[in-house]
């Protein structure tokens, strides 16, 4: 049955923006315990859904990329400009700030060079992270003070692979796509189905519909199942199973060691998004402006919160049992996100203009195959 609404109607678009904002907040909350912002007793009251939130980002990323390539980016050049602008407008300034922040902590004697070993070889680690190569094959590297950066080592290369497969044709697509796939390595291969499922969902939901009441029930069921998944400890069991059954010890799983649990979460996210499309969340239209405004800071929040926490803990005698200290740090994260967001996500046109000038100087050689 053909769907009766556009593939990305405004209510669904707003719902996905809400999911993106909530996912970013869940990542921040999930780091309060491990980073030592709150006490071990208090972290029992904070939802540990950071990994699940990243899977939401992956599925959502694939869905949005499928939409933009169909509706907006009609050429490989336009696609590359859009992706570079989106990623580097935030990742570049935050990456540079992470190295500067780590250098400040070392200079003040609040951290040693062993902890921030990347500072000794910026000529190696800055290009590595600017090219998002920190998760390829056996590499497992994140910039100083930027633990969440690991996921970009997956997502950006999925953008590259998708662009090659979508825009190239014939033997060129086979050779370039195949070479890129081999470059990714096992960790990225394992989580590629999660990202690609968002692409498939976008295409599948255009021709499959669902009545509103079953959609609402299905949407609620996905939330209940996710809660049951976490409360049961199934995620921990699947992680241990993945490690125990991985047959290639020379290629450690590292950041992909939860892939079995990630697949299960992926299915719940796919079902949630599909049901949400048909659940009739039209009331979100009343709050469109604040939803759009807040969701515009999600990428900045996702990266910068770890930097703020690292600097705060390094420069201030933080008391994890003090509600005032935790509240003040939380306010600083919000202010840093807003302030940096004014120069990153809200000034994306600056970066786009720069990439357009760079692209104008690069004349691709004519294809001979």
N, C-alpha and C positions, 0 to 999 in steps of 0.2 A: 504494500500500500504506500503510495506517495505521501510524504510529509506535507502538512498543510501550512507550515510556517517556514520562514527562511532558516538556513542552516545555523545562523548565529543571530537570532532575534534579540532584541534589547533585554528582555527579562533574563534570558540565558546568559547574555554577555555580562549583565550586572551580577548574576549569581556566580559566575566564574571569577569575577573581580573580587567578590566577597570571599570565595574560597582561597584565592591567591593571598589576600590580606590575612585571613585567618591562618593559613599555612605559615606565613612569615612570622606571625606572632607565636605560633606553636614552636617553631624552631628556636626563637629567642627564649621562650619559657623552658624548653628542654635543656638549654645550656646553663641555666641558673644553678642547678645542682652540681653537675660535673665541673663547672668552672669555679665553684666555691663561692658563688654569690649568696647562696642561702645554706642553712645548715642541713645536715643529712636527714634530720627528722622532718624538717619543713619540706624537703623535696618530694616527700610522699604525697603531698597535696598538690603538686604541680604536674599536670599531664605530661607524660613522657612520650610525645608523639612527633618528635623531631624528624625521625626517619620516615615515618608515614607522610609527614608534610612534604618532604622532598619528593616522594613518589607522586604526590598530588601535583607538584611543580612539573615533574617529568611528563605525566599524562597531559596536563594542561598545555605544556609547551608543544608537544606533538600536535594537539588539537588546533592550537592557534596557528602554528606554522602551516598546517594543511589549509586552514582558512585563508591566511594571508597570501599564500602562493597561488591560490585559486582566484582570489578576489582583488588582490592589490599588486603583488610583485610579478609582473608579466615576463620578466627576463632574469637571467642569472645575475646580471649586473645590478639590477634593482634589488634582488634578493640579498646579494652580498652587502650592498650599501646599508640595507635595512638591518641586517643582523649585526654587522660591525658597529653601526651606530648604537643599537640597543645594548650590546654587550660592553663595548669599550667606554661608553659614556659614563658608566658606573664602575666597571672593573678597573679601568686604568687609574683614575684618581684614588680609589680605595687601595689599590695595590701599592702605589707610590707612598701613600700615607702609612701603610703597614710597615714598610721598610724604614721610613722616617721615625715612626713611633718606636719600633724596635731599637733603632739607633739611639734614640733619646733615653730609653731605659738602660741601655748598656753604658752610655756616657755618664748617666747619673749614678751608676753603680747599683741599680735596682735589678739588673739581670746580667748574666754572664754571656760571653761570646759563644759558649758551648750550646746554650739554649737557642740562640739566634745565629746559628752557624751560617745561615744564608748571607749574612752581612759581609762575610769574608770574601764571598765570590758573587757580588751582584751582577757581574758580567755573564754569569752562568744562570743564576736563579731568576733574575728579572725576565730575560727572554723566555725561559722555560715557562714561567707563569703567564707572560703576555701571550704566549701561543697555546696556553691551556694544556700543556703536555704532562702535567703532574700525575696523571693516572694511566698513562699508556703502558701497556705490558707490565713489567715488574716495578715501574716507577711508582712511588707513593709519596708525593711531596705537596705540601701546602705552604703558602707564604707565611711569614711570621705574623702571629696575632690574627690570622684569618683562617681558622679551621673550616668554616662553611665553604671556602673556595673550592673544596674538593669536587663538589657537584658540577661546577663549571667545566671541569676536566672531562666530564661525561657529556653534558648538554651541548657544549659548543661543537664538539666533534660529531654529535648527532646532526647538528645543523649542517655541517660541512658534508657529511655523507648524504643526507637527504637532498641537499642542493645539487650534488653531482648526479644522483639518480633521477631527480625530477627534471632537471633542465638539459642535461646532456643526452645525446642520442647515439644509437648504433655502437660501433666498437669503442668509441670514446667513452661512453657511459660504462661499458663493461670493464675497460682497462682502468679508468680513473676510480670508479666505484669499488672495483675489486681491490685495487691498491690501497685505497683508504680503509677498507674493511680490514685488511691485513695489518695495517698500521695501528688500528685501535687496540687490539689485544684482548685477552679473555675477559678482563674485568668489564670493559665496555661492551663486549659481546653479550655478557650475561644480563645487563640492564637495558640493552637496546630494545628488547621486546616491550618493556614498560613504556619507553618513549614512543616507539612506533605504534603502540596501541592507541595513543591519542590521535594519530593520523588516521588509523583505521576507523576509530569511533566517529570522527568527523564525517567520513565518507559514508559509513553505514547508517548513521542516524538521519541522513537526508532522505532515505527511502524506507525507513521503519518508524512507525509511530506507536503511541501508547495512549490509552484513555487516561483522563486526569486522575480518577480515583486510584486505579492500580499504580499510576506513576507516583502518587503521594505515598501510598503504602510501600512501594519499592524503595523510595527515597528514605523513608524512616527505617526500613529494614536494613539498609546499608549502614546507617549510623549505629544501629543496635549491634549488628554483626561486627563492626569495627571495635566497639566497646568490648564485646565478648572476646574478640581476638586478643586484645591487650590484657584484659583482666585474667584470661585463662593462662597467660604465659606462653601461648603458642608461638609467638614471635621469637622468644628465647629458644624454645625447642627446635624450631626450624633453622635458626642460626647455627646451633650446635650440630644439627644434622648436615647442613651445608658444608661446614668445616670438616666433619668426619668423613663425608663421602666424596670430597673434592679429590680427584685422582692425579692432580699435577702439583706436587709439593714444591717444585722448582718455580712455580708461578703462583705466589700466594694470593689469596682472594682479597685481603685487606678491606678496602671500602665496599667491595661487592659481596662480602661474606653473609649478607642477609638476603641474598637474591631469592631464595625460596619464599621467605616471608614477603618480600617485595612483590612477587608475582600475585600472591593472595590479596595484598592490599591493592594492587593494580586492578584486579577484577572488581573489587568493591568500589573503587573510584570510578571506573568505567560505568558501572551500573548506576552509581549516584549521579553522574553527569547526565546520563541518558534519561533517567527518571526526572531529573530536575528540568530538563528541556520541556517535558510534557506536563509538569506538575502545576503550571500556571502561576509562577511566582511574580505576578504582575504588580503586587504591592511594592516590590523593590523599585518600581519606576518613581515612586514618591520620594525616594532617597537617592536618586541617581547622582546628583551633584556631589554629596558627601562621599558616596561610594567611589565614584570616579576619582575624586580628589585624594582620598586616603590610599586607594589601591595603587596610585601613581608612585608611591614611595616604597612599594614592597621590595623591589630589587635592592635599593639602597639599604633598607632596614635589614634585609637578609645578610648582607655582607658587613655593614658597618657596626652592627651591635657587638660582634666579637672583638673588633678593634677597640671599641669604647670600654668593654669589660676588661680587656687585657691591660689597657693603659690605666684604668681606674685601680685595678688590683695591684698594679706595679707602683703607682705613685701615691696611693692613699692607703692608710691603715684600715682597711675595710673590716667591719665586724659583721659576719654573716648572720649573727643572731639579732642584729639591730634592724628593726623595721624602717627606721629613718634612713639608714645607709642604703638599704635595698631600694627604698622609694626614690632616694636622690639619684642613685645610679640609673634607675628606670627612666627618670625624667631626663637625665643626660643622654640616654640612648635616643629618646624621642627628639630632643633638641638637635642632636648630631644628625639624625636621620633627616629631619626637616631642613637643617642648614645645608648639609651636603647635597640633599635632593634638589635644592635650588640651583646647584651648579652641575648636577648630573642629569637626572631624569627630566628635570624641567628646563634644561638647556640643551636638549638633545640635538636641536638644530645646529648648534655650534659644531658638534662632532660630525654631523651629517655633511655640513658644508666642507669640512676638512677632508673627509673621505671622498667627497665628490671631486674636489680639486686633485687629490691623489690619484683617483681613478682616471681622471681626464689625461693625466700624464702617462698612464700605462696603456699602451696600445697592444691588445692581444694579437699574437701572431695568427695568421689564417690557418684554420684547421686543414690538415692534409689527410685525415683519416676519420 
